[in-house]
Amino acid sequence: SNKRTLENFRLLVEYGRERPVPPFLVASTLLIPGYVDKEEVSGIAAFLASLDPDIPYALLAFHPGFAMSDLPPTSRRHAEQCLAEAKAQGLKRARLGNVQLLGNDY
């Protein structure tokens, strides 16, 4: 269960309200093809937006390395779909990170 993680995140959001700049909290999700898609991002983004729609949220490209080398890198299309979903859930500061790692397939 991720109950404790969600509770801790809620606490961090409360602490962060005391110091809004620079952001006390930045959320990120690694977009692993076949594991993390827009449905997962939708749930994460909805949770974050329910706490504070101004939480910075970075969607990160996966690039195969030592582990999971049988998977493709995150495609630009996949990343852009996830970004659109995060924004549709109400996050104002969602962005794509490490875009130089995005692939064209998948």
C-alpha positions as a printed Julia matrix, in Angstrom:
106×3 Matrix{Float64}:
  0.0    0.0     0.0
  1.18   3.53   -0.68
 -0.95   5.0     2.11
  2.04   6.15    4.16
  3.65   7.78    1.13
  0.48   9.75    0.39
  0.17  10.82    4.03
  3.8   11.97    4.07
  3.27  13.9     0.86
  0.28  15.68    2.41
  2.45  16.67    5.39
  5.19  18.0     3.11
  2.65  20.13    1.25
  1.57  21.66    4.56
  5.19  22.37    5.57
  5.84  23.83    2.14
  3.12  26.44    2.55
  5.41  28.12    5.08
  8.08  28.58    2.39
  6.58  28.81   -1.1
  9.69  30.15   -2.87
 11.81  28.31   -3.81
  9.5   25.3    -3.9
  9.83  23.14   -0.81
  8.43  20.2    -2.73
  8.77  19.07   -6.34
  7.08  15.87   -7.52
  8.38  13.76  -10.38
  7.35  10.62  -12.22
  9.57   8.45  -14.39
  7.62   7.54  -17.56
  8.61   3.89  -18.05
  7.02   2.53  -21.24
  4.56  -0.27  -20.48
  4.55   0.54  -16.76
  3.66   4.22  -16.35
  1.22   5.74  -18.81
 -1.35   8.51  -18.82
 -3.73   6.55  -16.54
 -1.1    6.39  -13.79
 -0.11  10.01  -14.37
 -3.78  10.99  -14.2
 -4.14   9.47  -10.74
 -0.91  10.98   -9.46
 -1.73  14.4   -10.92
 -5.27  14.35   -9.49
 -3.85  13.6    -6.04
 -1.26  16.39   -6.33
 -3.8   18.9    -7.63
 -6.15  18.07   -4.75
 -3.39  19.12   -2.36
 -2.17  22.18   -4.28
 -2.45  22.79   -8.04
  0.8   24.81   -7.9
  3.01  21.85   -6.9
  5.78  21.61   -9.5
  5.49  18.25  -11.3
  8.19  16.92  -13.61
  7.51  14.05  -15.98
 10.84  12.38  -16.68
 11.86  10.36  -19.71
 13.02   6.81  -19.1
 16.17   5.73  -20.89
 17.28   2.1   -20.74
 20.58   1.59  -19.02
 21.88  -1.12  -16.76
 18.45  -2.25  -15.61
 15.42  -2.73  -17.82
 17.57  -2.48  -20.93
 14.96  -4.47  -22.86
 12.55  -1.5   -22.77
 12.51   1.4   -25.23
 13.09   4.98  -24.11
 10.01   7.09  -23.43
  8.63   8.45  -26.7
  7.86  12.1   -27.24
  4.22  11.18  -27.96
  3.91   9.23  -24.68
  5.46  12.1   -22.7
  3.23  14.74  -24.32
  0.09  12.66  -23.65
  1.09  12.34  -20.0
  1.83  16.06  -19.75
 -1.57  16.91  -21.24
 -3.22  14.58  -18.72
 -1.36  16.16  -15.77
 -2.53  19.6   -16.89
 -6.08  18.31  -17.45
 -6.1   17.19  -13.81
 -5.45  20.79  -12.79
 -1.7   20.98  -12.24
 -0.48  24.42  -13.26
  3.26  23.7   -13.1
  3.55  20.34  -14.87
  6.45  20.04  -17.31
  8.57  17.56  -19.2
 12.06  17.04  -17.86
 15.16  15.6   -19.55
 13.54  15.9   -22.99
 16.86  15.11  -24.65
 16.25  11.45  -23.71
 12.88  11.17  -25.47
 12.69   8.68  -28.31
 10.44   8.54  -31.36
  9.05   5.01  -31.0
  6.49   3.39  -28.66
